[in-house]
Amino acid sequence: MIELNLAFFAQLLNFIVLIFVLNTFLYKPIRKVLSDRRQVIDSAREKAVSVDLEVQEKMALYEARLREVKAEAANMRATALKQAQAEESTLLEAARQEAMARLGTIRSRIAAESSEAKKMLAVQADALSGEICEKILGRSL
């Protein structure tokens, strides 16, 4: 059985003093260090979250701008392609018309030279046939 004598109260007093001393010199500083560390970690987490949100916002802006630039480049490319096709068709039509004009000129020149050659050949054929007749008949016609 426990005896309640002076030694018990002395030990109880020692225990209470020990709790007070340990609380003052050990537990409170450790709790303060842990609290400070928790605050540092929490502030670092909050900063990391804010930086992450900022990075995500900047990435979203970057991607939106990139899409805009790509769309603008596609529009410019399409416009340039249309202009090139229009210029190509204009140049082809001009070349076709020039070729048709030259072809018409060449055909008319060939027709003129052909009719001139026919006339000349007809004259030469008449003269030649007259000479042949004279040689065959042996007299002049």
C-alpha positions as CSV (number, residue, x, y, z in Angstrom):
1,M,0.0,0.0,0.0
2,I,1.1,3.6,-0.6
3,E,2.1,5.6,2.3
4,L,1.3,9.3,2.2
5,N,4.3,10.7,4.0
6,L,6.7,13.6,3.4
7,A,8.7,11.7,0.8
8,F,5.7,11.3,-1.4
9,F,5.0,15.0,-1.3
10,A,8.6,15.8,-1.9
11,Q,8.6,13.5,-5.0
12,L,5.3,15.1,-6.1
13,L,6.9,18.5,-5.7
14,N,10.0,17.4,-7.6
15,F,7.8,16.0,-10.4
16,I,5.9,19.3,-10.7
17,V,9.1,21.3,-10.7
18,L,10.6,18.9,-13.3
19,I,7.5,19.4,-15.5
20,F,7.7,23.1,-15.1
21,V,11.5,23.2,-15.9
22,L,11.2,20.8,-18.8
23,N,8.2,22.7,-20.2
24,T,10.1,26.0,-19.9
25,F,13.5,24.9,-21.2
26,L,12.7,21.9,-23.4
27,Y,9.1,21.6,-24.6
28,K,8.4,25.2,-25.4
29,P,11.6,25.8,-27.4
30,I,11.0,22.5,-29.3
31,R,7.4,23.5,-30.0
32,K,8.5,26.9,-31.1
33,V,11.1,25.5,-33.5
34,L,8.5,23.0,-34.9
35,S,5.9,25.8,-35.2
36,D,8.5,28.1,-37.0
37,R,9.4,25.2,-39.3
38,R,5.8,24.5,-40.0
39,Q,5.3,28.2,-40.9
40,V,8.3,28.1,-43.2
41,I,7.1,25.0,-44.9
42,D,3.5,26.3,-45.2
43,S,4.8,29.6,-46.7
44,A,7.0,27.6,-49.1
45,R,4.1,25.5,-50.1
46,E,1.9,28.6,-50.7
47,K,4.7,30.2,-52.7
48,A,5.1,27.0,-54.7
49,V,1.4,26.9,-55.4
50,S,1.3,30.6,-56.4
51,V,4.3,30.1,-58.6
52,D,2.7,27.0,-60.1
53,L,-0.5,29.0,-60.8
54,E,1.5,31.8,-62.3
55,V,3.4,29.3,-64.5
56,Q,0.1,27.7,-65.6
57,E,-1.3,31.2,-66.5
58,K,1.8,32.1,-68.5
59,M,1.7,28.7,-70.2
60,A,-2.0,29.3,-71.1
61,L,-1.2,32.7,-72.4
62,Y,1.8,31.3,-74.4
63,E,-0.3,28.5,-75.9
64,A,-3.1,31.0,-76.8
65,R,-0.6,33.3,-78.4
66,L,1.0,30.4,-80.2
67,R,-2.4,29.3,-81.6
68,E,-3.1,32.9,-82.7
69,V,0.3,33.1,-84.5
70,K,-0.3,29.7,-86.1
71,A,-3.7,30.7,-87.3
72,E,-2.3,34.0,-88.6
73,A,0.5,32.2,-90.4
74,A,-2.0,29.8,-91.9
75,N,-4.1,32.7,-93.1
76,M,-1.1,34.4,-94.6
77,R,0.0,31.2,-96.3
78,A,-3.5,30.7,-97.7
79,T,-3.6,34.3,-98.9
80,A,-0.1,34.0,-100.5
81,L,-1.2,30.7,-102.1
82,K,-4.3,32.4,-103.6
83,Q,-2.3,35.3,-104.9
84,A,0.3,32.9,-106.4
85,Q,-2.5,30.9,-108.1
86,A,-4.1,34.1,-109.4
87,E,-0.8,35.4,-110.7
88,E,-0.1,32.0,-112.2
89,S,-3.4,31.9,-114.0
90,T,-2.8,35.5,-115.2
91,L,0.6,34.7,-116.5
92,L,-0.6,31.4,-118.2
93,E,-3.5,33.3,-119.8
94,A,-1.1,36.0,-121.1
95,A,1.3,33.4,-122.4
96,R,-1.5,31.5,-124.0
97,Q,-2.8,34.7,-125.7
98,E,0.7,35.5,-126.9
99,A,1.2,32.0,-128.2
100,M,-2.2,32.2,-130.1
101,A,-1.2,35.5,-131.6
102,R,2.2,34.2,-132.7
103,L,0.5,31.1,-134.0
104,G,-2.0,33.2,-136.0
105,T,0.8,35.3,-137.4
106,I,2.9,32.3,-138.4
107,R,-0.2,30.6,-140.0
108,S,-1.0,33.7,-142.0
109,R,2.7,34.0,-143.1
110,I,2.7,30.4,-144.0
111,A,-0.5,30.8,-146.0
112,A,0.9,33.8,-147.8
113,E,4.2,32.1,-148.5
114,S,2.3,29.0,-149.7
115,S,0.0,30.9,-152.0
116,E,3.1,32.8,-153.4
117,A,4.9,29.5,-153.8
118,K,1.9,28.0,-155.6
119,K,1.7,31.0,-158.0
120,M,5.4,30.8,-158.6
121,L,5.2,27.1,-159.2
122,A,2.3,27.6,-161.5
123,V,4.2,30.1,-163.5
124,Q,7.3,27.8,-163.5
125,A,5.1,24.8,-164.4
126,D,3.6,26.7,-167.4
127,A,7.1,27.8,-168.5
128,L,8.5,24.3,-168.1
129,S,5.5,22.6,-169.8
130,G,6.0,25.0,-172.7
131,E,9.7,24.1,-173.0
132,I,8.9,20.4,-172.8
133,C,6.2,20.8,-175.5
134,E,8.7,22.7,-177.7
135,K,11.4,20.0,-177.2
136,I,8.9,17.2,-177.9
137,L,7.4,18.9,-180.9
138,G,10.6,20.3,-182.0
139,R,9.1,23.7,-182.8
140,S,8.1,26.7,-180.8
141,L,4.6,27.2,-179.7
